[in-house]
Amino acid sequence: MDVRLLVCLKAPLPGLVKTRLAAGIGPEAALGAYRAMVADVLAAADASGLPTTLHFAPTDALPAVRDLCGRDRTYRPQAAGDLGARMAGALADAFAAGAGAALLVGGDLPLLTGSLLARAAGLLATADAVLGPATDGGYYAIGFTRAGFCREAFADMPWSTPAVAGRTLAVLGRTGRRVALLPALPDCDTPADLAALSRPPWRELLAGTAFGAFLAALPRDSFDHNPAYRLSMP
């Protein structure tokens, strides 16, 4: 099956990306974290061997996104609307272009790997949809076959809440889709998330990645004075 990978990302501009993370470590450090995460997602995309399209926002930011991701990639502006409309638009665009299946991920997944993407693509050979749940109750990946595409899964969803993955699975079940699940992974949206990723077992899994290098270079005092946000550095 022709499975296309779609990566939704934002232009690497301070104040636009990782705003909750920036509240704890500052906008420049949050931007550095985001750049590292995008680098790791692109490395995973390349390793997967899947044809990849990068869907970017805002729509006038293509030069900045190209500077971050490279010129030899396929780019499309994100659709208008909320997060659900933008994700549904990216998937619909892939199907309109002839894809037999499409897998969508964000650009901020430091633990994403090529093998995990390949596994997700393989699951779409026997399932209508695939979902990668995040440990905070959201999800980091969603994919459909052309026949299984379900726009209802993106409508009236309480985005950025712990209810998203459960609500999405309920919609897919109610509409008769066969869903395959990927392993759960942590997000990196807040200072607490970043601190958790700096500790075992995630720190070891991030060794050798761009995000692992970012963590290693982050000073101990990068966080505010809340002890809960302090990094567990070696």
C-alpha positions as CSV (number, residue, x, y, z in Angstrom):
1,M,0.0,0.0,0.0
2,D,1.2,3.5,-0.8
3,V,1.5,5.1,2.6
4,R,2.4,8.8,2.8
5,L,3.9,10.4,5.9
6,L,2.6,13.9,6.8
7,V,4.5,16.0,9.3
8,C,2.7,19.0,10.7
9,L,5.0,21.7,12.1
10,K,5.3,25.4,12.8
11,A,7.9,27.9,11.7
12,P,10.8,28.1,14.1
13,L,10.0,31.5,15.6
14,P,10.3,32.5,19.2
15,G,6.9,33.0,20.8
16,L,5.2,30.8,18.2
17,V,6.5,27.3,19.1
18,K,6.4,25.5,22.5
19,T,4.8,28.4,24.4
20,R,4.1,26.3,27.5
21,L,7.7,25.0,27.6
22,A,8.9,28.6,27.1
23,A,7.1,29.6,30.3
24,G,9.7,27.6,32.2
25,I,12.9,27.8,30.2
26,G,12.4,30.9,28.1
27,P,11.5,31.4,24.5
28,E,15.1,31.0,23.0
29,A,15.7,27.7,24.9
30,A,12.2,26.5,23.9
31,L,13.0,27.3,20.3
32,G,16.3,25.3,20.6
33,A,14.3,22.4,22.0
34,Y,11.8,22.6,19.1
35,R,14.6,22.7,16.5
36,A,16.1,19.6,18.0
37,M,12.8,17.8,18.0
38,V,12.1,18.7,14.4
39,A,15.6,17.4,13.4
40,D,14.8,14.1,15.1
41,V,11.4,13.8,13.5
42,L,12.9,14.4,10.1
43,A,15.7,11.8,10.8
44,A,12.9,9.3,11.7
45,A,11.0,10.2,8.5
46,D,14.1,9.6,6.4
47,A,14.9,6.4,8.1
48,S,11.3,5.1,7.6
49,G,11.6,5.3,3.8
50,L,8.0,6.7,3.6
51,P,7.4,9.5,1.1
52,T,7.0,12.6,3.3
53,T,5.2,15.9,3.0
54,L,5.7,18.7,5.5
55,H,2.6,20.8,6.3
56,F,3.7,24.1,7.8
57,A,2.1,27.1,9.5
58,P,1.8,30.0,9.2
59,T,1.2,30.0,5.5
60,D,3.7,32.8,4.8
61,A,6.6,31.1,6.7
62,L,7.9,28.8,4.0
63,P,11.4,30.4,3.8
64,A,11.9,29.9,7.6
65,V,10.6,26.3,7.5
66,R,12.9,25.5,4.5
67,D,15.9,26.9,6.4
68,L,15.1,24.6,9.3
69,C,14.2,21.4,7.3
70,G,16.1,21.7,4.0
71,R,15.1,22.6,0.5
72,D,14.9,19.1,-0.9
73,R,11.6,18.3,0.7
74,T,7.9,18.5,-0.2
75,Y,6.0,21.4,1.5
76,R,2.4,22.3,1.8
77,P,0.8,25.0,3.8
78,Q,-1.6,23.9,6.6
79,A,-5.3,24.4,6.1
80,A,-7.2,27.1,8.0
81,G,-9.0,26.4,11.2
82,D,-8.3,24.8,14.5
83,L,-5.9,21.9,15.1
84,G,-8.5,19.3,14.0
85,A,-9.2,21.2,10.8
86,R,-5.5,21.4,10.0
87,M,-4.9,17.7,10.6
88,A,-8.0,16.6,8.7
89,G,-7.0,19.0,5.8
90,A,-3.5,17.4,5.6
91,L,-4.9,13.9,5.4
92,A,-7.6,14.9,2.9
93,D,-4.9,16.5,0.8
94,A,-2.9,13.3,0.7
95,F,-5.9,11.2,-0.3
96,A,-6.8,13.7,-3.0
97,A,-3.2,13.3,-4.3
98,G,-3.7,9.5,-4.6
99,A,-2.3,8.1,-1.4
100,G,-3.7,4.7,-0.4
101,A,-3.0,5.5,3.2
102,A,-1.6,8.4,5.2
103,L,0.1,8.7,8.6
104,L,0.2,12.1,10.4
105,V,2.6,13.1,13.1
106,G,3.8,16.4,14.7
107,G,7.2,17.9,14.4
108,D,7.9,17.8,18.1
109,L,8.4,14.1,18.9
110,P,11.9,13.5,20.2
111,L,11.3,9.8,20.7
112,L,9.9,9.1,17.2
113,T,11.9,6.5,15.2
114,G,12.0,5.3,11.7
115,S,11.1,1.8,12.8
116,L,8.0,3.1,14.7
117,L,6.8,4.9,11.6
118,A,7.4,1.8,9.5
119,R,5.4,-0.2,12.0
120,A,2.5,2.2,11.9
121,A,2.5,2.1,8.1
122,G,2.5,-1.7,8.2
123,L,-0.5,-1.7,10.5
124,L,-2.5,0.2,8.0
125,A,-2.4,-2.9,5.7
126,T,-4.9,-4.7,8.0
127,A,-6.6,-1.8,9.9
128,D,-8.7,1.2,8.9
129,A,-6.8,3.5,11.3
130,V,-3.8,3.6,13.5
131,L,-3.3,5.7,16.7
132,G,-0.2,6.5,18.7
133,P,-1.4,7.5,22.2
134,A,0.6,10.0,24.2
135,T,1.1,9.5,27.9
136,D,-0.7,12.8,28.7
137,G,-3.9,11.5,27.1
138,G,-3.5,13.0,23.7
139,Y,-1.9,11.3,20.7
140,Y,1.3,11.7,18.7
141,A,0.3,9.9,15.5
142,I,-2.9,9.1,13.6
143,G,-3.3,7.4,10.3
144,F,-6.0,6.1,8.0
145,T,-6.4,4.1,4.8
146,R,-8.3,6.0,2.1
147,A,-11.5,4.0,2.7
148,G,-11.1,4.4,6.5
149,F,-10.6,8.2,6.6
150,C,-12.9,9.6,9.3
151,R,-13.3,13.4,9.5
152,E,-15.5,13.0,12.5
153,A,-12.4,12.1,14.5
154,F,-11.2,15.7,14.2
155,A,-14.5,17.6,14.9
156,D,-15.5,19.0,18.3
157,M,-12.5,17.6,20.0
158,P,-11.1,19.1,23.3
159,W,-7.6,19.6,22.0
160,S,-4.7,19.8,24.5
161,T,-6.6,17.9,27.2
162,P,-6.2,14.4,28.6
163,A,-9.5,13.3,26.9
164,V,-8.3,13.5,23.3
165,A,-7.1,10.0,22.7
166,G,-10.1,8.4,24.4
167,R,-12.6,10.6,22.6
168,T,-10.9,9.8,19.3
169,L,-11.0,6.1,19.9
170,A,-14.7,6.3,20.8
171,V,-15.5,8.1,17.6
172,L,-13.5,5.6,15.5
173,G,-15.2,2.7,17.3
174,R,-18.7,4.2,16.9
175,T,-18.1,4.7,13.1
176,G,-17.0,1.1,12.7
177,R,-13.3,1.6,12.1
178,R,-10.8,-1.1,12.9
179,V,-8.1,0.7,14.9
180,A,-4.5,-0.5,15.6
181,L,-2.6,1.0,18.5
182,L,1.1,2.0,18.7
183,P,3.1,2.1,21.9
184,A,2.5,5.1,24.1
185,L,5.1,7.9,24.1
186,P,5.6,11.0,26.2
187,D,5.1,14.5,24.7
188,C,7.4,17.4,25.4
189,D,5.0,20.4,25.9
190,T,5.9,21.6,29.4
191,P,8.9,22.1,31.7
192,A,7.7,19.0,33.6
193,D,7.7,17.0,30.4
194,L,11.3,18.1,29.6
195,A,12.5,17.2,33.1
196,A,10.9,13.7,32.7
197,L,12.7,13.2,29.4
198,S,16.0,14.0,31.0
199,R,15.7,11.0,33.3
200,P,15.8,7.3,32.7
201,P,14.6,5.5,30.7
202,W,14.1,8.3,28.2
203,R,17.5,9.9,28.6
204,E,19.2,6.7,27.4
205,L,16.8,6.3,24.4
206,L,17.6,9.9,23.4
207,A,21.4,9.4,23.4
208,G,22.8,10.2,20.0
209,T,19.8,12.3,18.9
210,A,19.6,16.0,18.3
211,F,17.3,16.3,21.3
212,G,19.6,14.3,23.5
213,A,22.4,16.8,22.6
214,F,20.1,19.7,23.4
215,L,19.3,18.2,26.9
216,A,23.0,17.6,27.5
217,A,23.9,21.2,26.7
218,L,21.0,22.7,28.8
219,P,22.4,24.4,31.9
220,R,21.1,23.2,35.3
221,D,19.7,26.6,36.1
222,S,17.6,26.9,32.8
223,F,14.4,26.3,34.7
224,D,12.7,28.7,37.1
225,H,12.9,28.2,40.8
226,N,10.2,25.5,41.0
227,P,12.0,22.4,42.1
228,A,9.5,20.2,40.2
229,Y,10.9,21.5,36.9
230,R,14.6,21.1,37.6
231,L,16.4,18.8,35.3
232,S,17.9,15.6,36.5
233,M,21.3,16.0,35.0
234,P,24.2,13.6,35.4
